[in-house]
Amino acid sequence: MKEHLQHKVFACISECADEMGVETYVIGGYVRDVILQRKEPKDIDIVCVGSGIDLAKKVAQKLHGRPQVQVFKNFGTAMVLHKDLELEFVGARKESYRKESRKPIVEDGTLEDDQNRRDFTINAMALCLNADRFGELVDPFDGMADLEKGIIKTPLNPDVTYSDDPLRMMRAVRFATQLDFTIEEESLLALERNSKRLEIISKERIIDELNKIILAKNPSKGFKLLFRTKLLHQFFPEFVELHGVDVLDGKRHKDNFFHTLEVLENLSRHTDNLWLRWAALLHDIAKPPTKRFEDGHGWTFHGHEFLGSKMVPKIFKRLKLPLNDKMKYVQKLVLLHLRPIILSKDTVSDSAIRRLLFDAGDDIDDLMLLCEADITSKNELKVKRYLNNFNIVRQKLKDVEERDNIRNWQPPISGEHIMNTFNLSPCKTVGDIKNLIREAILDGLIPNDYEAAHTYMLEKAKEMDLHIR
């Protein structure tokens, strides 16, 4: 396994470890990923049977540029940032847990103790860095075989592993999703048995893992696992409520849980934008509370885009997601996601295109991606027709934008100009005139330029009995 330790930093760590007389290993994610030939990780975990902090200090002294050592005494760890690498050093340890906390009681231990405390067999493999055993694989739980078979499995009893640190349950789903692995049956059953233990984990930690699932190549796999194991039920009940189909008078609606995951998959083929993927997850989030059955028509979800946009801030706040422009971006796309679909069904007027450009601004291209991903019909002719219509809408958007400059529109007449022209103080009338000009431009009554807007303003002012200063 020496071929996986070609980086010069390993030779330096090896030399320092031998000088100090401590067993030293690279362990965990780095070992897993280099064997899988994934992109070589930049964060490397080093464990030694001794003081990880002392080893880190010695390594830092020998490395070119003598990088700073960040010491975390409470955790017995030290971090060395060397060029593009993040090296974390820790002494081998054993852990014991209390039921109400995922923070362990830590004692010094052996390499075996340290490997016992790891979350999964594929993360418990270690490569020795001491010169006499350089590159030797220490794999007590046969993690190599699990890597080859594509299996996520805990080293010890999964009930104990998950109960001790419930975040490992989210990590199990995350690794299964990212690596496209299968969770071993007993480990999978233990996820559901221990799902309620997730309540002791902070929302920030849960969402960090969830975002990694969302950013995976096939994120729907992770959501199906989260749903099957009841983990999703612990922190995202609104999404769980999308699941299921009602039938009345022989009429049924689609399962909005699986539809949403299809939309997410469709979108994921075209973008790695986390917040656009969140918009896909939440675009139909208000369908359960807006579901109605209309005689002679069937199931409806009127207004789900409006209610959904109002639900976004509440969901973001509860899940500890950012309450900033990212949240507003998701909220906007949820609100607007039906607009291009409606335009694609009918003859598209320039006025409707201008209004969509005005409302979407610079997010119009992302909105169109979301809407195209929202076509999940199994009827190939219907899908082809929708996509062709969307191409027409895209061309119309381009043509109208080039002609009218509506995207991120700034009014050609400012409120200050209106006040100066008619000797007004800030008041409702100023806003009314600005709105009239905006509506006239969006309806195509006047072009988007100063002269036309100024003339129109004077006409409307006369109707309102306003006089020029």
C-alpha positions in Angstrom: 0.0 0.0 0.0 3.1 2.3 -0.2 1.8 3.6 -3.5 -0.9 5.5 -1.6 1.7 7.4 0.5 3.7 9.1 -2.2 3.2 12.7 -0.9 6.3 14.1 0.8 4.4 15.0 3.9 4.1 11.3 4.8 7.9 10.8 4.7 8.2 13.8 7.1 5.6 12.4 9.5 7.3 9.0 9.3 10.7 10.5 10.2 9.3 12.5 13.1 7.3 9.5 14.5 10.4 7.3 14.5 12.5 10.0 16.2 9.8 10.2 18.9 9.4 6.4 19.0 5.6 6.5 18.6 3.4 4.2 16.4 1.8 6.5 13.8 -0.9 5.9 11.2 -2.9 7.7 8.6 -6.5 6.6 9.2 -10.1 7.1 8.1 -11.3 9.0 5.1 -7.9 9.5 3.4 -7.3 5.8 3.3 -10.8 5.0 2.1 -10.7 7.6 -0.7 -7.2 6.8 -2.1 -8.1 3.1 -2.3 -11.3 4.0 -4.1 -9.3 6.3 -6.3 -11.6 9.2 -5.6 -10.1 12.7 -5.8 -7.2 12.7 -3.3 -8.4 14.2 0.0 -6.8 17.4 1.3 -7.7 16.6 4.9 -5.7 13.9 6.4 -6.2 12.3 9.9 -3.0 11.1 11.7 -3.3 9.0 14.8 -0.4 8.0 17.0 -0.1 5.9 20.1 1.1 8.8 22.2 0.7 12.6 22.1 -0.8 13.8 18.8 0.0 17.4 19.8 3.7 16.7 20.4 3.9 14.9 17.0 2.2 17.8 15.3 4.6 20.3 16.7 7.6 18.2 15.6 6.2 17.7 12.1 5.5 21.5 11.7 9.1 22.3 12.6 10.4 20.0 9.9 8.0 20.9 7.1 9.0 23.6 4.6 7.8 27.0 5.7 7.3 25.8 9.3 3.5 26.1 9.4 1.6 27.1 12.5 0.2 24.5 14.8 -3.4 25.0 16.1 -3.7 23.1 19.4 -7.1 22.0 20.8 -6.2 20.8 24.2 -9.7 20.0 25.3 -9.9 17.4 22.4 -6.2 16.4 22.5 -5.8 17.3 18.9 -3.7 19.6 16.8 -4.1 20.9 13.3 -1.3 21.7 10.8 -2.1 23.6 7.6 0.6 22.8 5.1 0.1 24.3 1.6 -3.2 22.8 0.4 -3.3 20.1 3.1 -5.1 20.0 6.4 -3.3 17.6 8.8 -5.1 16.7 12.0 -3.1 14.9 14.7 -4.6 13.0 17.6 -3.4 10.4 20.1 -5.0 7.0 19.9 -8.0 6.9 22.3 -10.9 4.9 23.6 -14.3 6.4 24.3 -17.3 5.8 26.4 -20.6 7.6 26.1 -23.5 8.9 28.3 -27.0 8.4 26.9 -27.9 12.2 26.9 -24.8 13.3 24.9 -22.7 12.5 21.9 -19.6 13.9 23.6 -17.6 11.0 24.7 -15.5 10.5 27.9 -12.0 10.0 26.4 -9.0 8.0 27.6 -5.7 7.3 26.1 -5.8 4.0 24.2 -4.2 1.7 21.6 -4.7 1.7 17.9 -7.2 -1.1 18.4 -9.2 1.1 20.8 -9.1 3.9 18.3 -10.3 1.7 15.4 -13.1 0.3 17.6 -14.5 3.7 18.1 -14.7 4.5 14.3 -18.1 4.8 12.6 -17.8 2.3 9.7 -15.4 -0.5 8.7 -14.4 1.5 5.6 -13.3 4.4 7.8 -11.4 2.2 10.3 -8.6 1.2 8.0 -5.1 2.6 8.9 -1.8 2.7 7.0 1.3 2.6 9.1 3.8 5.5 8.7 6.7 4.1 10.7 9.7 3.2 8.5 9.8 -0.5 9.4 6.1 -1.0 8.5 5.6 1.9 6.1 2.4 1.4 4.1 1.3 -1.7 6.0 -2.5 -1.8 6.1 -4.1 -2.4 9.5 -7.7 -3.5 8.8 -9.2 -5.4 11.8 -12.8 -5.2 10.5 -12.2 -6.2 6.9 -13.0 -2.8 5.6 -11.2 -3.5 2.4 -13.7 -6.3 1.6 -16.6 -3.9 2.4 -15.0 -1.3 0.0 -14.8 -3.9 -2.7 -18.4 -5.0 -2.2 -19.7 -1.5 -1.7 -21.1 -2.0 1.8 -21.6 0.5 4.7 -21.2 -1.5 8.0 -20.4 -0.6 11.6 -17.3 -2.1 13.2 -19.1 -3.1 16.3 -22.8 -3.6 17.2 -24.7 -1.0 15.1 -27.1 -0.2 17.9 -24.2 0.7 20.2 -22.4 2.6 17.4 -25.5 4.7 16.5 -26.8 5.2 20.0 -23.4 6.4 21.2 -23.2 9.1 18.5 -26.4 9.4 16.6 -24.8 11.7 14.0 -23.3 8.5 12.6 -26.8 7.5 11.3 -26.8 10.6 9.0 -23.2 9.8 8.0 -24.2 6.2 7.1 -26.8 7.6 4.7 -24.5 10.2 3.4 -21.7 7.7 2.6 -24.2 5.3 1.0 -25.4 8.2 -1.2 -22.0 9.7 -2.1 -20.3 6.4 -2.8 -23.4 4.6 -4.2 -22.9 1.9 -1.5 -25.5 -0.3 0.2 -26.0 -0.2 3.9 -25.6 -3.7 5.4 -29.0 -5.1 6.5 -28.4 -5.1 10.3 -26.9 -1.6 10.2 -29.9 -0.5 8.2 -32.4 -1.9 10.6 -30.5 -0.3 13.5 -31.0 3.1 11.9 -34.7 2.9 12.3 -34.5 1.4 15.8 -32.3 4.3 16.9 -33.8 7.1 14.7 -35.3 9.0 17.6 -31.8 9.3 19.2 -31.2 12.0 16.5 -33.0 14.4 18.9 -29.7 14.9 20.8 -27.9 16.2 17.7 -27.9 19.8 16.8 -29.7 20.9 13.7 -26.5 22.4 12.4 -24.8 19.0 12.4 -27.8 17.3 10.9 -28.1 19.9 8.1 -24.3 19.7 7.4 -24.8 16.0 6.6 -28.1 16.6 4.7 -26.5 19.3 2.5 -23.8 16.8 1.5 -26.5 14.3 0.6 -28.3 17.0 -1.5 -25.0 17.7 -3.3 -24.4 14.1 -4.2 -24.6 12.9 -7.8 -27.9 11.0 -7.0 -29.3 12.7 -4.0 -32.7 10.9 -4.2 -31.0 7.7 -3.0 -30.2 9.5 0.3 -33.7 10.8 0.8 -35.3 7.4 0.2 -32.9 5.9 2.8 -33.7 8.8 5.3 -37.4 8.2 4.7 -37.2 4.4 5.0 -35.3 4.5 8.3 -37.5 7.3 9.8 -34.5 9.6 10.2 -36.2 12.2 7.9 -39.3 12.1 10.2 -37.1 13.4 13.1 -36.2 16.8 11.5 -38.1 17.3 8.2 -41.8 16.4 8.8 -43.0 18.7 6.0 -41.1 16.7 3.5 -42.4 13.4 4.9 -46.0 14.7 4.5 -45.5 14.9 0.7 -45.5 11.0 0.7 -48.7 9.1 -0.2 -51.5 9.1 -2.7 -55.2 9.7 -2.1 -57.9 8.2 -4.4 -61.5 9.6 -4.6 -64.1 8.8 -7.3 -61.4 6.9 -9.1 -59.2 10.0 -9.4 -55.7 10.0 -7.9 -52.9 12.4 -7.6 -49.2 11.7 -8.0 -47.0 10.9 -5.0 -45.5 14.3 -4.4 -42.6 12.8 -2.3 -41.3 10.8 -5.2 -42.2 13.5 -7.7 -40.0 15.9 -5.8 -37.1 13.5 -5.7 -37.5 13.1 -9.5 -37.3 16.8 -9.9 -34.2 16.9 -7.7 -32.6 14.2 -9.8 -33.4 15.9 -13.0 -32.0 19.2 -11.8 -28.9 17.6 -10.3 -27.8 16.5 -13.8 -27.4 20.2 -14.7 -26.2 22.0 -11.6 -24.3 21.7 -8.4 -25.9 24.8 -6.9 -26.9 23.7 -3.4 -29.6 26.4 -3.1 -31.2 25.6 -6.5 -31.4 22.0 -5.3 -33.1 23.2 -2.1 -35.6 25.1 -4.3 -36.3 21.8 -6.1 -36.9 20.1 -2.7 -39.3 22.8 -1.5 -41.1 23.7 -4.7 -44.1 21.6 -3.9 -43.7 21.6 -0.1 -47.2 23.2 0.4 -49.1 20.7 -1.6 -50.3 18.7 1.4 -52.0 21.7 3.2 -53.4 23.0 -0.1 -54.8 19.7 -1.4 -58.5 19.7 -2.2 -60.8 17.5 -4.2 -63.2 19.3 -6.6 -66.1 17.4 -8.0 -65.9 16.8 -11.7 -62.3 17.9 -11.8 -60.2 16.0 -9.3 -57.4 16.9 -7.0 -56.1 20.5 -6.9 -53.3 22.2 -5.1 -54.3 25.9 -5.7 -51.9 28.4 -4.3 -49.3 25.9 -3.2 -46.6 28.2 -4.7 -47.7 31.1 -2.5 -48.1 29.1 0.7 -44.8 27.3 -0.1 -42.9 30.5 -0.4 -44.2 31.5 3.0 -43.2 28.2 4.5 -39.5 28.6 3.3 -38.4 31.0 6.0 -40.0 28.9 8.8 -38.3 25.7 7.5 -35.0 27.5 7.1 -35.2 28.9 10.6 -36.0 25.6 12.2 -33.3 23.7 10.3 -30.7 26.4 11.1 -30.2 27.2 7.4 -29.1 30.7 6.5 -31.8 33.4 6.8 -30.2 35.6 4.2 -30.1 36.1 0.5 -29.8 32.3 0.0 -33.2 31.8 1.8 -34.7 34.7 -0.3 -33.4 33.1 -3.5 -35.1 29.7 -2.6 -38.3 31.5 -1.6 -38.4 33.4 -4.9 -38.0 30.3 -7.0 -40.7 28.4 -5.0 -43.0 31.4 -5.5 -42.3 31.6 -9.3 -41.9 28.0 -10.2 -45.3 27.7 -11.9 -45.0 30.8 -14.0 -42.8 29.5 -16.9 -44.9 26.3 -16.9 -48.1 28.4 -17.4 -46.4 30.4 -20.2 -45.3 27.2 -21.9 -48.9 26.0 -22.3 -50.3 29.1 -24.1 -49.4 31.7 -26.7 -46.8 33.8 -24.8 -47.4 37.5 -24.7 -44.5 40.0 -24.4 -46.2 41.5 -21.4 -46.1 38.1 -19.5 -42.5 37.7 -20.5 -41.6 41.2 -19.2 -43.3 40.5 -15.9 -41.5 37.2 -15.5 -38.2 38.8 -16.2 -39.0 41.7 -13.8 -40.0 39.3 -11.0 -37.1 36.7 -11.5 -34.3 39.2 -12.3 -30.9 37.5 -12.5 -32.4 34.2 -11.3 -34.4 33.7 -14.5 -32.0 31.1 -15.9 -32.1 29.1 -12.6 -35.9 29.3 -12.6 -36.0 27.9 -16.1 -33.8 25.0 -15.1 -36.1 24.2 -12.2 -39.2 24.3 -14.3 -37.7 22.0 -16.9 -36.7 19.6 -14.2 -40.3 19.7 -12.9 -41.4 17.8 -16.1 -41.6 14.3 -14.8 -44.4 12.9 -16.9 -44.0 9.3 -18.2 -45.7 10.4 -21.5 -42.8 11.1 -23.9 -44.9 13.1 -26.3 -46.1 15.4 -23.5 -42.5 15.8 -22.2 -41.3 16.6 -25.7 -44.1 19.2 -26.2 -43.3 20.9 -22.9 -39.6 21.1 -23.6 -40.3 22.5 -27.1 -42.5 25.1 -25.5 -39.9 25.9 -22.9 -37.4 26.6 -25.8 -39.9 29.0 -27.2 -40.2 30.7 -23.8 -36.4 30.9 -23.5 -36.1 32.5 -26.9 -38.8 35.0 -26.0 -37.0 35.8 -22.7 -33.9 36.5 -24.7 -35.6 38.6 -27.3 -37.6 40.7 -24.8 -34.6 41.2 -22.6 -32.4 42.4 -25.4 -35.0 44.8 -26.5 -36.5 46.1 -23.2 -33.7 45.6 -20.6 -36.2 44.4 -18.0 -34.0 42.0 -16.0 -33.0 43.7 -12.7 -35.0 46.7 -14.0 -34.3 50.1 -12.6 -37.1 52.7 -13.3 -36.2 55.4 -15.8 -38.0 57.9 -13.5 -36.9 58.0 -9.8 -39.0 59.0 -6.9 -36.8 62.0 -6.3 -37.4 63.2 -9.9 -41.2 62.9 -9.3 -41.0 64.9 -6.1 -38.9 67.6 -7.7 -41.2 67.8 -10.7 -44.4 68.2 -8.7 -43.1 69.8 -5.5 -44.1 66.8 -3.4 -42.8 65.4 -0.2 -42.4 61.6 0.2 -46.0 60.3 0.1 -48.3 57.6 -1.4 -48.7 59.7 -4.6 -45.1 59.3 -5.5 -45.3 55.6 -5.2 -48.5 55.5 -7.2 -46.9 57.4 -10.1 -43.8 55.1 -10.0 -46.2 52.0 -10.1 -48.1 53.5 -13.1 -44.9 54.0 -15.0 -43.7 50.4 -14.2 -46.9 48.8 -15.2 -47.0 50.8 -18.5 -43.5 49.6 -19.3 -44.3 46.0 -18.4 -47.5 46.0 -20.4 -45.6 47.4 -23.4 -47.6 50.7 -23.5 -44.4 52.7 -23.5 -40.7 51.8 -24.1 -38.3 51.4 -21.2 -36.6 54.8 -21.6 -36.6 58.2 -19.9 -38.3 60.3 -22.5 -41.3 58.0 -22.9 -41.6 57.5 -19.1 -41.4 61.3 -18.5 -44.1 62.0 -21.1 -46.3 59.3 -19.6 -45.8 60.7 -16.1 -47.0 64.1 -17.2 -50.1 62.6 -18.8 -51.0 60.7 -15.6 -50.2 63.7 -13.4 -52.7 65.8 -15.3 -55.3 63.1 -14.7 -54.4 63.2 -11.0 -54.7 67.0 -11.0 -51.0 67.4 -10.2 -49.1 70.5 -11.4 -45.5 70.9 -12.5 -43.5 72.9 -10.1 
